[in-house]
Amino acid sequence: MDMRKTYIAAALLAMATAGGAKNIYVSTTGSDANAGTIDSPLASLRAAQQKAAAGDTVYFRGGTYHITEDQVMGVEENIYATVFNLNKGGREGARIVYAGMPGERPVFDLSEVKPEGKRVSVFYIHANWLHLKNFDIVGTQVTITGHTQSEAISIRRGNGNNIIEDVAIHDGMAIGVYITKGANNLVLNCDAYRNYDPVSEGGKGGNVDGFGCHVRKQDTGNVFRGCRAWCNSDDGFDLINCYAPVTFDHCWAMYSGYKDEQTPTPGDGNGFKAGGYGKQPQDAPFDVPRHTITGCIAYANKSNGFYANHHLGGNDWLNNSAWANKYNYCMVNQKVWDEGVDVDGYGHTLRGNVSYRGKRGDWTQIDQAGCTIENNSFLPVAMAVTEADFVSTDYAELTAPRKADGSLPDTDFMRLAPTSPLYAARMGWQFDPADSPSGIAGVESGAARGRAGAWYTLQGVRVASPHEGVYIHCGRKVVLR
């Protein structure tokens, strides 16, 4: 008898009986006529969702689930063939969990799902308080030859408080995770790699980002943490047309704009594209969100590593590391809301960032007088950066297997050696921005509220009348008392 499996089964049974929550099991050898127990598993997510209630966990046993078109659960928005239509939610403190069995790793293979004239959404989330964890999605298809896209995981209907954790989306034609409506969603420790669309728009691959968030003003609190994107045919992480602040925290983007490490695509190829609205006049002025990009790595992306993308305001770029991108840091902004003209980037905070050997340069299009620029390897003073500053420059470390809990692998890539002057300055991805020599710009009295320039919360939301607290003003962190 396999004692390890016995212990796992006992632990899962104990979890199920606590608080009345139950476990439901799905297997490649199951049947939807079964009870859904560990010894009598179901065959499909559709059947499992029918049985699930708030607080329950659906466990998928290991193996490859070869999905066919007759398993598509519905059509949404008249265009999306929703393979797994998740429309039953949990509640606070009692999520519905869809997870790979502990110690096993299920794979959902979508290679045979090719609905004519439809976009594919593999996991279409139309519910709140869900948790997806510990599985792979491969082979997602595109069938439309015009402008289109498919999505492995979609949040498009205003749903929130969902967690997507330790999911790997790879070797397909779809965007990894795509959010257009919904607040307080956490994308944690997910990977998107080797995704390229050779079907639509002549094989341009211009709509296959690793991760995309393009939400409404009210959809605050979306965070991407510990995620990796490499060899996706467009951008690694994309926030174009995003009207609420988003955080990228300790994420890695490599070889964006490539099919593989040797083959570029016609896609844009930026590592982190943080903002922008198409460099065109807008219908009216609006409160522009302030995104946060912190502790991230951008390596060998076809275009820019960290890119403001004609944004209409500043972002916070804190303790990031970049190497071998076209430009490692490009902060270009659109001049004003009603004029589609580029200008050097304004309103940004760049603090504690490291740049090494950008193909065309460390940085471009930064209005130094209009930004807060402190303690970077390239500005306000250019420091000599050499390979000796780093413990390792081995890219293979970035694509190493994740830890057992799904977190990022330990890496020395671009980790600063203790002998480096950059280490002493607490620069780069390995240091917390709070450890930077720079920080609070000052403590101001209430009269400061009347000064020109926008005030933002630390989450990037613009505030018309700031009260006591800590805010971002003109790119600096200020305490109002």
C-alpha positions in Angstrom: 0.0 0.0 0.0 1.2 3.5 -0.9 1.2 5.1 2.6 1.8 8.6 1.2 -1.4 8.4 -0.8 -3.2 7.0 2.2 -2.1 10.0 4.4 -3.1 12.5 1.7 -6.6 10.9 1.4 -7.0 11.0 5.1 -6.0 14.6 5.3 -8.4 15.5 2.5 -11.2 13.6 4.2 -10.6 15.6 7.4 -10.7 18.8 5.5 -13.9 17.9 3.9 -15.7 17.1 7.1 -14.6 20.3 8.8 -17.3 22.9 8.7 -19.5 20.9 6.4 -17.5 21.6 3.3 -17.0 18.7 0.9 -14.4 17.5 -1.6 -15.5 16.4 -5.1 -13.2 14.4 -7.3 -12.7 14.3 -11.1 -10.6 11.9 -12.9 -9.6 11.0 -16.5 -11.1 7.6 -15.8 -14.2 8.8 -14.0 -17.9 8.9 -15.0 -20.4 11.7 -14.5 -22.8 9.0 -13.3 -20.5 8.5 -10.3 -20.9 10.0 -6.9 -17.8 12.3 -7.1 -15.9 10.7 -4.2 -12.3 9.8 -4.3 -13.1 6.2 -5.1 -16.0 7.1 -7.5 -14.8 10.2 -9.3 -16.6 12.3 -11.9 -15.4 12.8 -15.5 -16.1 16.5 -16.1 -16.0 19.9 -14.5 -19.6 20.5 -15.6 -20.8 17.7 -13.4 -18.5 18.8 -10.5 -19.8 22.4 -10.7 -23.3 21.1 -10.4 -22.5 19.4 -7.1 -20.3 22.2 -5.7 -21.3 24.8 -3.2 -19.6 27.6 -1.3 -16.7 26.2 0.7 -16.3 23.0 -1.5 -13.1 21.9 -3.3 -13.1 20.1 -6.6 -10.0 18.1 -7.0 -8.8 17.0 -10.5 -6.7 13.9 -10.4 -3.4 13.9 -12.3 -3.3 13.0 -16.0 -4.2 14.7 -19.3 -7.8 15.7 -19.9 -8.3 15.7 -23.7 -11.2 18.2 -24.1 -13.5 17.8 -27.1 -15.9 20.3 -28.6 -18.9 18.5 -27.2 -17.7 19.5 -23.7 -17.9 23.2 -24.4 -20.4 24.4 -21.7 -21.8 27.5 -23.5 -21.4 30.6 -25.6 -21.0 34.0 -23.9 -21.1 37.6 -25.3 -22.1 36.0 -28.6 -18.5 35.2 -29.5 -16.8 33.2 -26.7 -17.1 29.4 -26.7 -16.7 28.9 -23.0 -15.2 25.5 -22.4 -15.5 25.6 -18.6 -18.2 28.2 -17.8 -17.7 28.9 -14.1 -20.9 30.6 -13.1 -21.4 29.4 -9.6 -19.6 31.4 -6.9 -18.5 31.0 -3.3 -18.6 33.7 -0.7 -16.1 35.4 1.6 -14.4 32.8 3.8 -15.9 30.0 1.7 -14.5 29.9 -1.8 -15.2 27.2 -4.4 -11.8 25.8 -5.2 -10.9 24.0 -8.5 -7.5 22.5 -8.0 -5.2 19.8 -9.0 -4.9 17.0 -6.5 -2.1 17.6 -4.0 1.0 15.8 -5.3 -0.4 15.5 -8.8 -0.6 17.8 -11.8 -3.6 17.6 -14.2 -3.3 19.0 -17.7 -6.2 20.3 -19.8 -5.4 19.8 -23.5 -7.6 22.0 -25.7 -6.0 21.0 -29.1 -9.2 19.6 -30.4 -11.5 22.4 -29.5 -11.9 24.5 -32.7 -15.3 26.1 -32.7 -16.0 27.7 -36.1 -16.3 31.5 -35.9 -15.9 31.6 -32.1 -13.2 32.7 -29.7 -12.2 30.2 -27.1 -12.2 30.9 -23.4 -11.1 27.8 -21.5 -11.9 28.9 -17.9 -14.6 31.6 -18.2 -15.0 33.1 -14.7 -18.5 34.5 -14.2 -18.6 34.2 -10.5 -17.0 35.6 -7.3 -14.8 34.0 -4.6 -13.3 31.2 -6.8 -9.9 29.8 -6.4 -8.2 28.0 -9.4 -4.9 26.2 -8.5 -2.3 23.7 -9.6 -2.9 22.7 -13.2 -1.8 23.3 -16.8 -3.7 24.5 -19.8 -2.2 23.6 -23.2 -3.1 23.7 -26.8 -5.8 26.4 -26.8 -6.8 27.2 -30.4 -7.7 30.2 -32.6 -10.0 29.6 -35.6 -10.9 33.1 -36.7 -8.6 34.5 -39.4 -9.4 38.2 -38.8 -8.7 40.3 -35.7 -9.4 38.1 -32.7 -8.0 36.3 -29.6 -8.5 33.3 -27.4 -8.0 33.3 -23.7 -7.0 30.5 -21.3 -8.6 32.2 -18.3 -11.1 35.1 -18.7 -12.6 37.5 -16.2 -14.9 39.7 -18.3 -18.2 40.1 -16.5 -17.4 42.2 -13.5 -16.5 39.4 -11.0 -14.0 39.8 -8.2 -12.2 38.4 -5.2 -11.0 35.4 -7.3 -7.6 33.8 -7.0 -5.8 32.2 -9.9 -2.8 30.4 -8.5 0.0 28.1 -9.8 -1.6 27.7 -13.2 0.6 27.2 -16.3 -0.7 28.2 -19.7 1.6 27.1 -22.5 2.1 25.8 -26.0 -1.1 27.2 -27.3 -2.5 30.2 -29.1 -4.2 32.0 -26.2 -3.6 34.9 -23.8 -2.8 33.4 -20.4 -5.0 35.4 -18.0 -7.2 38.3 -19.4 -9.3 40.6 -17.2 -11.5 43.3 -18.5 -14.2 43.7 -15.8 -13.7 42.8 -12.2 -12.0 44.0 -9.0 -9.7 42.5 -6.3 -8.6 39.5 -8.3 -5.2 38.0 -7.5 -3.1 36.2 -10.2 -0.5 34.4 -8.1 2.5 32.3 -9.2 1.2 31.7 -12.7 3.2 31.0 -15.9 2.4 31.8 -19.6 4.9 30.6 -22.1 5.4 29.5 -25.7 2.0 30.9 -26.8 1.7 32.1 -30.4 -1.3 32.6 -32.8 -0.3 31.6 -36.3 -3.9 31.8 -37.6 -5.4 35.3 -37.2 -4.2 38.3 -39.1 -1.8 36.4 -41.2 0.0 34.9 -38.3 1.1 38.2 -36.7 0.6 36.9 -33.2 -0.2 40.4 -32.1 -2.9 39.5 -29.6 -1.2 36.8 -27.5 0.1 38.5 -24.4 1.2 36.4 -21.4 -1.1 38.4 -19.0 -3.5 41.3 -19.7 -5.6 43.6 -17.5 -7.8 46.2 -19.2 -10.4 47.1 -16.6 -12.8 49.9 -15.8 -12.3 52.7 -13.4 -14.1 51.0 -10.6 -12.2 47.7 -10.9 -9.4 48.4 -8.4 -7.3 45.9 -6.5 -6.1 43.6 -9.3 -2.7 42.2 -8.6 -0.3 40.0 -10.5 2.3 38.5 -8.2 5.1 36.0 -8.8 4.1 35.4 -12.4 6.3 34.6 -15.3 5.8 35.2 -19.1 8.3 34.1 -21.7 8.1 33.4 -25.5 4.6 34.9 -25.9 4.2 36.4 -29.3 3.0 39.9 -28.2 3.8 41.4 -24.8 4.6 39.7 -21.5 2.3 41.8 -19.3 -0.1 44.4 -20.8 -2.1 47.2 -19.3 -3.2 49.1 -22.4 -6.7 50.7 -22.0 -6.7 50.1 -18.3 -8.6 52.7 -16.2 -7.9 51.4 -12.7 -4.5 51.0 -11.0 -2.9 47.5 -11.3 0.2 46.1 -9.5 2.9 43.8 -11.0 4.8 42.5 -8.1 7.9 40.3 -8.5 7.0 39.1 -12.0 9.4 38.1 -14.8 9.1 38.8 -18.5 11.5 37.2 -21.0 11.6 36.9 -24.8 8.3 38.7 -25.4 7.7 39.0 -29.1 9.2 35.6 -29.8 7.9 32.1 -30.7 10.9 30.6 -29.0 14.2 32.1 -27.9 15.5 32.3 -31.4 12.4 33.2 -33.5 10.9 36.7 -33.3 7.3 37.4 -34.3 5.7 40.5 -35.7 4.0 41.2 -32.3 5.0 44.2 -30.1 7.4 42.3 -27.8 7.4 44.5 -24.7 8.1 42.9 -21.3 5.9 45.2 -19.1 3.5 47.5 -21.0 2.1 49.7 -18.2 -0.8 51.8 -19.5 -1.6 53.9 -22.5 -4.8 54.5 -24.6 -3.6 54.0 -28.1 -1.8 57.4 -28.5 -5.0 59.0 -29.7 -7.3 61.8 -28.6 -9.7 60.7 -25.9 -13.4 61.6 -25.7 -13.0 63.5 -22.5 -10.4 64.0 -19.7 -10.5 61.3 -16.9 -8.6 60.3 -13.8 -5.6 58.4 -15.1 -4.5 55.4 -13.0 -1.1 55.1 -11.5 0.2 51.5 -11.9 2.9 50.0 -9.7 5.7 47.8 -11.1 7.9 46.5 -8.4 10.6 43.9 -7.9 10.2 42.7 -11.5 12.7 41.3 -14.1 12.7 42.1 -17.8 15.2 40.1 -20.0 15.7 39.9 -23.7 12.3 41.2 -24.8 12.2 42.1 -28.4 11.1 45.7 -27.7 11.2 47.5 -24.3 11.7 45.9 -21.0 9.7 48.4 -18.9 7.4 50.6 -21.1 4.9 53.3 -20.3 3.3 52.9 -23.7 2.1 56.5 -24.2 0.4 56.6 -20.8 -1.4 59.8 -19.8 0.3 60.0 -16.4 3.0 58.6 -14.3 3.6 55.1 -12.9 5.7 53.8 -10.0 8.7 51.8 -11.2 10.4 50.5 -8.0 13.4 48.1 -7.7 13.2 46.4 -11.0 16.0 44.9 -13.1 16.4 44.9 -16.8 18.9 43.5 -19.3 19.2 43.0 -23.1 15.9 44.6 -24.1 15.8 47.1 -27.0 15.5 49.9 -24.3 15.5 48.6 -20.8 13.3 51.6 -19.6 11.1 53.6 -22.0 8.8 56.1 -20.2 7.2 57.7 -23.2 3.9 59.5 -22.4 1.1 61.0 -24.5 1.2 64.8 -24.2 -2.4 65.4 -23.1 -5.8 63.6 -23.3 -7.0 65.4 -26.4 -3.8 65.3 -28.5 -2.3 62.1 -29.8 1.3 63.3 -29.6 4.2 61.6 -27.7 6.4 63.5 -25.2 9.1 62.4 -22.9 7.6 60.6 -19.9 6.4 62.8 -17.0 5.1 62.1 -13.5 6.8 58.8 -13.1 8.7 57.6 -10.1 11.8 55.6 -10.9 13.6 54.4 -7.8 16.0 51.6 -7.1 16.0 50.2 -10.7 19.0 48.5 -12.3 19.7 48.5 -16.1 22.4 46.4 -17.8 23.3 46.5 -21.5 20.1 47.6 -23.2 20.5 46.9 -26.9 19.9 50.5 -27.8 20.3 52.0 -24.4 19.5 51.8 -20.8 16.6 54.3 -21.0 14.8 56.7 -23.4 12.1 59.3 -23.4 12.2 60.4 -19.7 11.6 64.0 -18.8 14.0 64.1 -15.9 12.7 67.3 -14.5 9.1 66.1 -14.7 9.7 62.7 -12.9 11.0 61.6 -9.5 14.3 59.8 -10.3 16.2 58.5 -7.4 18.9 55.8 -6.8 18.8 54.1 -10.2 21.9 52.6 -11.9 21.3 54.8 -14.9 19.7 58.0 -13.6 20.2 60.6 -12.1 23.8 59.5 -12.4 24.9 56.8 -14.8 26.8 54.1 -12.9 29.2 51.6 -14.5 27.4 48.2 -14.5 29.3 45.1 -15.4 28.7 41.4 -15.3 30.8 41.2 -12.1 28.0 43.1 -10.3 25.8 40.1 -10.5 25.9 36.7 -8.9 24.6 35.1 -12.1 23.7 36.0 -15.6 22.3 32.5 -16.5 18.9 33.0 -18.1 18.0 29.3 -17.6 17.5 30.1 -13.9 14.4 32.2 -14.8 12.6 29.2 -16.4 13.5 26.6 -13.8 10.7 24.6 -12.2 8.7 26.3 -9.5 8.9 25.3 -5.9 6.5 22.7 -4.5 4.2 25.4 -3.2 4.1 27.0 -6.7 6.3 30.0 -5.8 9.1 31.3 -8.0 12.3 29.3 -8.0 15.2 30.6 -6.1 17.4 32.5 -8.5 20.7 34.4 -8.6 19.9 35.9 -12.0 20.8 39.6 -11.8 21.1 39.2 -8.0 23.6 41.8 -7.0 26.8 40.6 -5.4 27.6 42.0 -2.0 30.7 43.5 -3.4 28.7 45.6 -6.0 28.2 49.3 -5.3 24.6 48.7 -6.6 24.1 46.2 -3.7 25.2 48.9 -1.2 22.6 51.2 -2.8 19.9 48.6 -2.3 19.0 48.6 -6.0 17.3 45.9 -8.1 14.7 43.2 -7.8 16.2 41.5 -4.7 15.5 44.6 -2.4 12.3 45.8 -1.0 11.5 49.4 -2.0 11.1 50.2 1.7 14.8 49.5 2.1 15.8 52.1 -0.4 17.7 55.1 0.8 15.0 57.2 -0.7 11.4 57.2 0.4 9.1 59.7 2.0 9.7 63.1 0.3 8.4 65.1 3.2 5.7 65.8 5.8 3.3 68.5 4.8 0.7 70.5 6.5 -2.9 70.7 5.3 -2.1 73.7 3.2 -0.2 71.5 0.8 -3.5 70.1 -0.5 -4.0 73.2 -2.5 -0.8 72.8 -4.5 -1.0 72.2 -8.2 -0.7 68.6 -9.4 -2.8 65.5 -8.9 -2.8 63.5 -5.6 -3.0 59.7 -5.6 -3.4 57.0 -3.0 -0.6 54.5 -2.6 -2.8 52.2 -4.7 -2.7 54.6 -7.6 -6.3 56.0 -7.4 -6.6 59.7 -7.9 -8.0 61.7 -5.0 -9.7 65.1 -5.5 -9.5 66.2 -1.8 -6.8 64.3 0.1 -7.1 64.1 3.9 -4.5 63.1 6.4 -2.4 60.1 5.3 0.3 59.1 2.8 -0.1 60.1 -0.9 1.7 60.3 -4.1 2.0 63.9 -5.4 4.1 64.9 -8.4 5.7 61.5 -8.3 6.8 61.7 -4.7 5.4 60.1 -1.5 4.1 62.8 0.8 2.6 62.5 4.3 -0.3 64.9 5.0 -1.1 65.8 8.5 
